[in-house]
């Protein structure tokens, strides 16, 4: 069968959640999800830090704020129903010195505006009770935050899709989407499929896929690699749960922090260093096309002009374990270079507009017969089912 009602491009957590919510809303829909890899959730979904986000960071009223809070509840309900292991352990966001306390207070107020319950300001002494090895002036404890393996969640989404009659085809790289009068034509490297409607959730390649139908798309994906260190087993005691610094409001990244993983490991990181390949998980990875597209985008030139010092600092920490350790010592002075083992890395698809803005909210382009999810950074995994609902509503309106 090569003709469907809805075809979804992309087998990450957002594509899978969208497919699941569509077929749950109307089981009669003939649905196909295509993924270029030979497995699901191999990129952003499978390489993130595995945190269930509370929604404290996001601008009130933004798509991130709305979908994170709603998606949080939906995710926990799904995990309880399908027996996915998770833990709500809470996290501490800390001001390492007195100068950062106003920014911490601003974050606390934002969390209240977003409807978070149980947020607590904590003193240096109270912080020591939660995380004995952290040195900071003050903190905020966020009880809603948790840990999970999103790759496991994604696979459960896929199982549920198949059980409801949906199809998932792997090893199908989409090369072009053609919008005809009555059908969409999805051309892959080895098959062509048709549908009434197409939804794309292509992550690191979302702009390229979207440009097959919207050649004047006003943004480009700039890849940023996030590198992690693992804390060796005998020093795991330094980190009880999750420890974050107050983020820089000018930069859409949370800075290096400590995370207890669902498997019991402790991770430190990530940094946010420009990658020279969209799926460039190693420092040596390079793609001429990807690099050319980054460096010829005028918005990127403006990003460099505004953030070159921060960018150089990230590169330095990428190549200097000593510098990376120094950044971590702002939180836990006891940690030493020898306590860190090189860990995994992930690549974040960061949308950048022509004015040099690093988009800090979800961005969806909708037109006749096509819906493109062009920017879905963190907390997209936490919010995935809520984003799926949003996509499903758009799909139903178009189909009807």
HELIX and SHEET records of a PDB file:
HELIX    1   1 UNK A   13  UNK A   25  1                                  13    
HELIX    2   2 UNK A   63  UNK A   82  1                                  20    
HELIX    3   3 UNK A   98  UNK A  100  5                                   3    
HELIX    4   4 UNK A  101  UNK A  113  1                                  13    
HELIX    5   5 UNK A  124  UNK A  130  1                                   7    
HELIX    6   6 UNK A  150  UNK A  163  1                                  14    
HELIX    7   7 UNK A  203  UNK A  205  5                                   3    
HELIX    8   8 UNK A  206  UNK A  211  1                                   6    
HELIX    9   9 UNK A  233  UNK A  238  5                                   6    
HELIX   10  10 UNK A  288  UNK A  295  1                                   8    
HELIX   11  11 UNK A  298  UNK A  319  1                                  22    
HELIX   12  12 UNK A  321  UNK A  329  1                                   9    
HELIX   13  13 UNK A  337  UNK A  339  5                                   3    
HELIX   14  14 UNK A  384  UNK A  399  1                                  16    
SHEET    1   A 6 UNK A 167  UNK A 170  0                                        
SHEET    2   A 6 UNK A  31  UNK A  35  1                                        
SHEET    3   A 6 UNK A   3  UNK A   9  1                                        
SHEET    4   A 6 UNK A 192  UNK A 200  1                                        
SHEET    5   A 6 UNK A 184  UNK A 188 -1                                        
SHEET    6   A 6 UNK A 174  UNK A 179 -1                                        
SHEET    1   B 6 UNK A 167  UNK A 170  0                                        
SHEET    2   B 6 UNK A  31  UNK A  35  1                                        
SHEET    3   B 6 UNK A   3  UNK A   9  1                                        
SHEET    4   B 6 UNK A 192  UNK A 200  1                                        
SHEET    5   B 6 UNK A 370  UNK A 375  1                                        
SHEET    6   B 6 UNK A 363  UNK A 367 -1                                        
SHEET    1   C 3 UNK A  51  UNK A  52  0                                        
SHEET    2   C 3 UNK A 146  UNK A 148 -1                                        
SHEET    3   C 3 UNK A  86  UNK A  88 -1                                        
SHEET    1   D 8 UNK A 120  UNK A 123  0                                        
SHEET    2   D 8 UNK A 138  UNK A 142 -1                                        
SHEET    3   D 8 UNK A  91  UNK A  95 -1                                        
SHEET    4   D 8 UNK A 242  UNK A 245  1                                        
SHEET    5   D 8 UNK A 257  UNK A 260 -1                                        
SHEET    6   D 8 UNK A 266  UNK A 269 -1                                        
SHEET    7   D 8 UNK A 219  UNK A 231 -1                                        
SHEET    8   D 8 UNK A 273  UNK A 274 -1                                        
SHEET    1   E 8 UNK A 120  UNK A 123  0                                        
SHEET    2   E 8 UNK A 138  UNK A 142 -1                                        
SHEET    3   E 8 UNK A  91  UNK A  95 -1                                        
SHEET    4   E 8 UNK A 242  UNK A 245  1                                        
SHEET    5   E 8 UNK A 257  UNK A 260 -1                                        
SHEET    6   E 8 UNK A 266  UNK A 269 -1                                        
SHEET    7   E 8 UNK A 219  UNK A 231 -1                                        
SHEET    8   E 8 UNK A 340  UNK A 353 -1                                        
END                                                                             
